[in-house]
Amino acid sequence: MPDEPERFSVPDDIIGALSDRVSELTQHVATLETELDAARKRIAIYEEFDTTVREGLAGALRSAHQIRSRAEHASQQILVQARDERKLLLKEVERLRDERDILVEEIASTRRGGLSALRGPRRELAPAAQEPAADLNPAEMRSMATEALRGVFTELLDDIRTEVRSAADIAREASLAAEQVRAAQGEARAAQEQAQEDLRRAQEDLRNAAEAQRGAEQERLEAALRASEERTRADETARAERIAAEAARPERIAESAVPRFGVTRRDDIAAQIGRDEIGARRDAPVTQQGEETGPRTRTIVLMLSPIPSFARLVEIERRIQSLSQVKSLYVRDLNGGVASLVLGLRVPMLVDEMGAAIASLTQPRLAVQRTGADTLELRIEGEAGVA
């Protein structure tokens, strides 16, 4: 007999421990919700960063295209100018060759003519010296002819050097133009390589942003799954507590009834408790035909289909959360266009009542397909499925 009070106090300890565990799980769920909000903010930042990267990439491509167009236009102009100058140089070289041939012929004719070719210029240059010329001997005449030829050759060489120098200047200018063309082509290639490098960096940034967004979505799904599992375990624990408390209640009543009557007839006490329960059931109101007989619940598992994308699922989740009856909503799974969500209610409700409340939404239009004890299957009207 002294050990029986200790045995009957064990459920109280279990209930206390379970209550502590439920408090811990509630705090953990709150932490997960905070992490989920942070993940959503990161996703928003990634989406904004994605837009910025795309705008930067478009600007870099436009700049590269403009630089390349300007370089090609400049190179074409320089090339056309170089071709025109080359034609002019060829014509000038041809003219110089003709003049050289003419000069060679004149020199040859001058050599063949001897002194007769020099008499005309001498008469023009020194008409007053005609009379003393007859007195000159042949040696003096040869020396004078040699001096005259030397002067003619000197003038011819000066003219040839001048023309060759001008031709060299033109060739040098053509070389400079060709160098400018090559430099412009090099700048165009460098600009194109820089644009390609910017494009590769932008693509790498886009890939990193997409990977970060996928990681954030995966973290959000995992956090939602963990939260739903923790909440399910908490509900199961609370249900086990209630069952344990209800199971311990008759024993406590029987234990308290023993000292009241001053006897130890447990069979009589149990019989009295059974009669009380039968009377309570007899006095309970009878359910009329056609009245709802399903159990009321605080947790409902929603099955939504078809879901074309995760963004569409988030939008539908926000619409359902806007209902006043909804306390919490977590995504448990998304596979093949079918999403599984855990719906927490503020007050216990029938599954059919909650289905009617969700079906009253105007956007999106949801139709009830099937209901269970704590499950509700809905179909989105006018929504395309996953390919």
C-alpha positions as CSV (number, residue, x, y, z in Angstrom):
1,M,0.0,0.0,0.0
2,P,2.7,2.7,0.7
3,D,4.1,2.2,-2.8
4,E,0.8,2.9,-4.6
5,P,0.9,6.7,-4.3
6,E,4.3,6.8,-5.9
7,R,3.1,4.5,-8.7
8,F,0.2,6.8,-9.4
9,S,2.4,9.9,-9.4
10,V,4.5,8.7,-12.3
11,P,2.2,10.0,-15.1
12,D,2.4,13.5,-13.6
13,D,6.2,13.3,-14.0
14,I,5.8,12.1,-17.6
15,I,3.4,14.9,-18.4
16,G,5.8,17.5,-17.0
17,A,8.7,16.1,-19.0
18,L,6.5,16.0,-22.1
19,S,5.4,19.6,-21.5
20,D,9.0,20.7,-21.3
21,R,9.7,18.8,-24.5
22,V,6.8,20.5,-26.2
23,S,8.1,23.9,-25.1
24,E,11.5,23.1,-26.5
25,L,10.0,22.0,-29.8
26,T,7.9,25.2,-29.9
27,Q,11.0,27.3,-29.4
28,H,12.8,25.3,-32.1
29,V,9.9,25.8,-34.5
30,A,10.0,29.6,-33.8
31,T,13.8,29.5,-34.6
32,L,13.1,27.6,-37.8
33,E,10.5,30.2,-38.8
34,T,13.0,32.9,-38.2
35,E,15.5,31.1,-40.4
36,L,12.8,30.6,-43.0
37,D,12.2,34.4,-43.1
38,A,15.9,35.0,-43.5
39,A,16.1,32.5,-46.3
40,R,13.2,34.3,-48.1
41,K,15.0,37.6,-47.7
42,R,18.1,36.0,-49.2
43,I,16.1,34.7,-52.1
44,A,14.7,38.2,-52.7
45,I,18.2,39.6,-52.6
46,Y,19.4,36.9,-55.1
47,E,16.5,37.8,-57.4
48,E,17.4,41.5,-57.3
49,F,21.1,40.7,-57.8
50,D,20.2,38.5,-60.8
51,T,18.4,41.5,-62.4
52,T,21.4,43.7,-61.7
53,V,23.8,41.2,-63.2
54,R,21.7,40.8,-66.3
55,E,21.6,44.6,-66.8
56,G,25.3,44.8,-66.4
57,L,25.9,42.0,-68.9
58,A,23.6,43.7,-71.4
59,G,25.5,47.0,-70.9
60,A,28.9,45.3,-71.3
61,L,27.7,43.5,-74.5
62,R,26.4,46.8,-75.9
63,S,29.6,48.6,-75.1
64,A,31.7,45.8,-76.6
65,H,29.5,45.9,-79.8
66,Q,29.9,49.6,-80.1
67,I,33.7,49.5,-79.6
68,R,33.9,46.7,-82.1
69,S,31.8,48.6,-84.6
70,R,33.8,51.8,-84.2
71,A,37.1,49.8,-84.6
72,E,35.9,48.1,-87.7
73,H,34.7,51.3,-89.2
74,A,38.0,53.0,-88.4
75,S,40.0,50.1,-89.8
76,Q,38.0,50.1,-93.0
77,Q,38.6,53.8,-93.4
78,I,42.3,53.4,-92.8
79,L,42.5,50.5,-95.1
80,V,40.7,52.4,-97.9
81,Q,43.0,55.3,-97.4
82,A,46.1,53.0,-97.5
83,R,44.9,51.5,-100.7
84,D,44.4,54.9,-102.3
85,E,47.8,56.0,-101.2
86,R,49.3,52.7,-102.5
87,K,47.8,53.5,-105.9
88,L,49.2,57.0,-105.8
89,L,52.6,55.6,-104.9
90,L,52.5,53.1,-107.7
91,K,51.6,55.9,-110.1
92,E,54.4,58.1,-108.7
93,V,56.9,55.3,-109.0
94,E,55.8,54.7,-112.6
95,R,56.2,58.4,-113.4
96,L,59.7,58.4,-111.8
97,R,60.7,55.4,-113.9
98,D,59.5,57.2,-117.0
99,E,61.5,60.3,-116.1
100,R,64.5,58.1,-115.3
101,D,64.3,56.5,-118.8
102,I,63.9,59.9,-120.4
103,L,67.0,61.2,-118.4
104,V,69.0,58.2,-119.4
105,E,68.1,58.8,-123.1
106,E,69.0,62.5,-122.8
107,I,72.4,61.6,-121.2
108,A,73.1,59.1,-123.9
109,S,72.2,61.6,-126.6
110,T,74.3,64.2,-124.9
111,R,77.3,61.9,-124.9
112,R,76.7,61.0,-128.5
113,G,76.4,64.6,-129.6
114,G,79.7,65.7,-127.9
115,L,80.4,69.3,-128.0
116,S,77.6,70.1,-130.4
117,A,75.1,69.7,-127.6
118,L,76.9,72.3,-125.6
119,R,77.1,75.0,-128.2
120,G,73.5,76.0,-127.9
121,P,73.6,76.5,-124.1
122,R,76.9,78.4,-124.4
123,R,75.5,80.7,-127.0
124,E,72.5,81.3,-124.7
125,L,74.6,81.8,-121.6
126,A,77.5,83.8,-123.0
127,P,76.7,85.4,-126.3
128,A,79.6,87.9,-125.8
129,A,82.2,85.1,-125.6
130,Q,81.6,83.7,-129.1
131,E,84.5,85.6,-130.7
132,P,87.2,84.5,-128.1
133,A,86.0,80.8,-128.4
134,A,87.7,80.5,-131.7
135,D,91.0,81.2,-130.0
136,L,90.6,78.2,-127.5
137,N,92.6,75.1,-128.1
138,P,91.0,71.6,-128.0
139,A,92.3,70.8,-124.4
140,E,90.5,73.8,-123.0
141,M,87.4,73.0,-124.9
142,R,87.4,69.4,-123.5
143,S,87.8,70.7,-120.0
144,M,84.9,73.2,-120.5
145,A,82.7,70.4,-121.9
146,T,83.6,68.2,-118.9
147,E,82.7,71.0,-116.5
148,A,79.4,71.5,-118.3
149,L,78.5,67.8,-118.2
150,R,79.4,67.6,-114.6
151,G,77.0,70.5,-113.8
152,V,74.2,68.8,-115.8
153,F,74.8,65.5,-114.1
154,T,74.8,67.2,-110.7
155,E,71.4,68.8,-111.4
156,L,70.0,65.5,-112.6
157,L,71.3,63.7,-109.5
158,D,69.8,66.4,-107.2
159,D,66.4,66.0,-109.0
160,I,66.6,62.2,-108.7
161,R,67.5,62.4,-105.0
162,T,64.6,64.8,-104.4
163,E,62.1,62.6,-106.1
164,V,63.4,59.5,-104.4
165,R,63.2,61.3,-101.1
166,S,59.6,62.2,-101.7
167,A,58.8,58.6,-102.7
168,A,60.4,57.4,-99.5
169,D,58.3,59.9,-97.5
170,I,55.2,58.6,-99.2
171,A,56.2,55.0,-98.5
172,R,56.9,55.9,-94.9
173,E,53.4,57.5,-94.6
174,A,51.9,54.3,-96.1
175,S,53.8,52.2,-93.5
176,L,52.5,54.5,-90.7
177,A,49.0,54.0,-92.1
178,A,49.4,50.3,-92.2
179,E,50.7,50.4,-88.6
180,Q,47.6,52.4,-87.6
181,V,45.4,49.8,-89.3
182,R,47.2,47.0,-87.4
183,A,46.9,49.0,-84.1
184,A,43.2,49.5,-84.7
185,Q,42.7,45.8,-85.4
186,G,44.6,45.0,-82.3
187,E,42.4,47.4,-80.3
188,A,39.3,45.8,-81.8
189,R,40.6,42.3,-80.9
190,A,41.4,43.5,-77.3
191,A,37.9,45.0,-77.0
192,Q,36.3,41.8,-78.2
193,E,38.4,39.7,-75.8
194,Q,37.5,42.1,-73.0
195,A,33.8,41.8,-73.9
196,Q,34.1,38.0,-74.0
197,E,35.8,38.1,-70.6
198,D,33.0,40.3,-69.2
199,L,30.5,37.9,-70.7
200,R,32.2,34.9,-69.0
201,R,32.3,36.7,-65.7
202,A,28.7,37.7,-65.9
203,Q,27.7,34.2,-66.8
204,E,29.7,32.9,-63.9
205,D,28.0,35.4,-61.6
206,L,24.6,34.3,-62.9
207,R,25.5,30.6,-62.3
208,N,26.6,31.4,-58.8
209,A,23.4,33.4,-58.1
210,A,21.3,30.5,-59.5
211,E,23.2,28.0,-57.3
212,A,22.8,30.3,-54.3
213,Q,19.0,30.6,-55.0
214,R,18.7,26.8,-55.4
215,G,20.6,26.3,-52.1
216,A,18.3,28.8,-50.4
217,E,15.2,27.1,-51.7
218,Q,16.6,23.7,-50.6
219,E,17.3,25.1,-47.2
220,R,13.8,26.6,-47.0
221,L,12.3,23.2,-48.0
222,E,14.4,21.4,-45.5
223,A,13.6,23.9,-42.7
224,A,9.9,23.5,-43.6
225,L,10.1,19.7,-43.5
226,R,12.0,19.8,-40.2
227,A,9.4,22.2,-38.8
228,S,6.5,20.0,-40.0
229,E,8.2,16.9,-38.6
230,E,8.8,18.6,-35.2
231,R,5.2,19.9,-35.1
232,T,3.9,16.4,-36.0
233,R,6.0,14.9,-33.2
234,A,4.8,17.6,-30.8
235,D,1.2,16.8,-31.7
236,E,1.8,13.1,-31.3
237,T,3.5,13.7,-28.0
238,A,0.6,15.9,-26.8
239,R,-1.9,13.2,-27.9
240,A,0.1,10.6,-26.0
241,E,0.0,12.9,-23.0
242,R,-3.8,13.2,-23.2
243,I,-4.1,9.4,-23.6
244,A,-1.9,8.8,-20.6
245,A,-3.8,11.4,-18.6
246,E,-7.1,9.8,-19.5
247,A,-5.8,6.3,-18.7
248,A,-4.6,7.5,-15.3
249,R,-7.9,9.2,-14.4
250,P,-9.9,6.1,-13.5
251,E,-7.1,4.8,-11.3
252,R,-6.9,8.1,-9.5
253,I,-10.7,8.1,-9.0
254,A,-10.5,4.5,-7.7
255,E,-7.6,5.4,-5.4
256,S,-9.4,8.4,-4.0
257,A,-12.6,6.4,-3.5
258,V,-11.0,3.8,-1.3
259,P,-10.3,6.0,1.8
260,R,-13.7,7.8,1.2
261,F,-15.7,4.7,1.8
262,G,-13.2,3.1,4.2
263,V,-13.1,-0.2,2.3
264,T,-10.8,-1.9,-0.2
265,R,-13.4,-3.4,-2.5
266,R,-11.9,-2.4,-5.8
267,D,-14.3,-4.5,-7.8
268,D,-17.3,-2.6,-6.4
269,I,-15.6,0.7,-7.1
270,A,-14.8,-0.3,-10.7
271,A,-18.4,-1.4,-11.2
272,Q,-19.6,1.9,-9.9
273,I,-17.2,3.8,-12.4
274,G,-18.5,1.6,-15.2
275,R,-22.1,2.4,-14.3
276,D,-21.2,6.1,-14.2
277,E,-19.7,6.0,-17.7
278,I,-22.7,4.1,-19.1
279,G,-25.0,6.8,-17.6
280,A,-22.9,9.5,-19.1
281,R,-23.1,7.9,-22.5
282,R,-26.8,7.5,-22.2
283,D,-27.3,11.2,-21.3
284,A,-25.1,12.4,-24.2
285,P,-27.0,14.0,-27.1
286,V,-27.8,11.7,-30.0
287,T,-26.5,12.7,-33.4
288,Q,-29.2,13.3,-35.9
289,Q,-29.2,11.7,-39.4
290,G,-27.3,13.9,-42.0
291,E,-25.3,15.7,-39.2
292,E,-21.5,16.0,-39.5
293,T,-20.0,13.1,-37.6
294,G,-16.3,13.5,-38.5
295,P,-13.7,14.4,-35.9
296,R,-12.6,18.0,-35.5
297,T,-8.8,18.5,-35.8
298,R,-6.2,21.2,-35.5
299,T,-3.8,19.8,-38.1
300,I,-4.7,18.9,-41.8
301,V,-2.5,17.6,-44.5
302,L,-3.2,19.4,-47.8
303,M,-2.5,17.8,-51.2
304,L,-2.4,20.4,-54.0
305,S,-2.1,19.7,-57.7
306,P,-1.1,20.6,-60.3
307,I,1.9,22.8,-59.2
308,P,3.8,24.1,-62.2
309,S,6.7,25.8,-60.3
310,F,7.9,26.5,-56.8
311,A,7.1,30.2,-57.2
312,R,3.5,29.3,-57.9
313,L,3.4,27.1,-54.8
314,V,4.7,30.1,-52.7
315,E,2.0,32.3,-54.1
316,I,-0.8,29.7,-53.3
317,E,0.7,29.2,-49.8
318,R,0.4,33.0,-49.1
319,R,-3.2,33.0,-50.3
320,I,-4.2,30.1,-48.0
321,Q,-2.3,31.7,-45.1
322,S,-4.5,34.8,-45.5
323,L,-7.5,32.9,-44.2
324,S,-8.5,33.7,-40.7
325,Q,-8.8,30.1,-39.7
326,V,-5.2,29.3,-40.6
327,K,-2.5,29.6,-37.9
328,S,0.5,28.0,-39.7
329,L,1.3,26.4,-43.1
330,Y,4.4,24.5,-44.0
331,V,5.5,22.8,-47.2
332,R,6.4,19.2,-46.6
333,D,7.0,17.9,-50.2
334,L,6.9,19.0,-53.8
335,N,7.3,16.2,-56.4
336,G,5.8,15.7,-59.9
337,G,3.5,18.7,-59.7
338,V,1.9,17.5,-56.4
339,A,2.6,19.5,-53.2
340,S,2.1,18.2,-49.7
341,L,1.5,20.9,-47.0
342,V,0.8,20.7,-43.3
343,L,-2.0,23.1,-42.2
344,G,-2.3,24.2,-38.6
345,L,-5.7,25.7,-37.5
346,R,-6.4,28.2,-34.8
347,V,-9.5,26.2,-33.5
348,P,-10.5,22.6,-34.1
349,M,-12.5,22.3,-37.3
350,L,-13.9,19.6,-39.6
351,V,-11.9,18.8,-42.7
352,D,-15.0,19.5,-44.9
353,E,-15.4,22.9,-43.3
354,M,-11.8,23.8,-43.9
355,G,-12.1,22.6,-47.5
356,A,-15.1,24.8,-48.1
357,A,-13.2,27.8,-46.6
358,I,-10.3,27.2,-49.0
359,A,-12.6,26.6,-52.0
360,S,-14.1,30.1,-51.3
361,L,-10.9,31.8,-52.5
362,T,-11.3,33.6,-55.8
363,Q,-7.6,33.4,-56.8
364,P,-6.6,30.7,-57.2
365,R,-9.8,28.6,-57.7
366,L,-9.4,25.4,-55.6
367,A,-11.8,22.4,-55.9
368,V,-12.1,19.7,-53.3
369,Q,-11.3,16.3,-54.7
370,R,-11.1,14.0,-51.7
371,T,-11.3,14.3,-47.9
372,G,-10.2,12.1,-45.0
373,A,-9.9,12.1,-41.3
374,D,-7.1,14.7,-41.4
375,T,-6.3,14.9,-45.1
376,L,-7.7,17.2,-47.8
377,E,-7.0,16.9,-51.5
378,L,-7.5,20.0,-53.7
379,R,-7.1,20.6,-57.4
380,I,-6.2,24.0,-58.9
381,E,-8.6,24.9,-61.6
382,G,-7.3,26.4,-64.9
383,E,-3.6,25.5,-64.0
384,A,-1.3,23.8,-66.4
385,G,0.5,20.7,-65.1
386,V,4.2,20.0,-65.1
387,A,5.6,18.7,-68.4
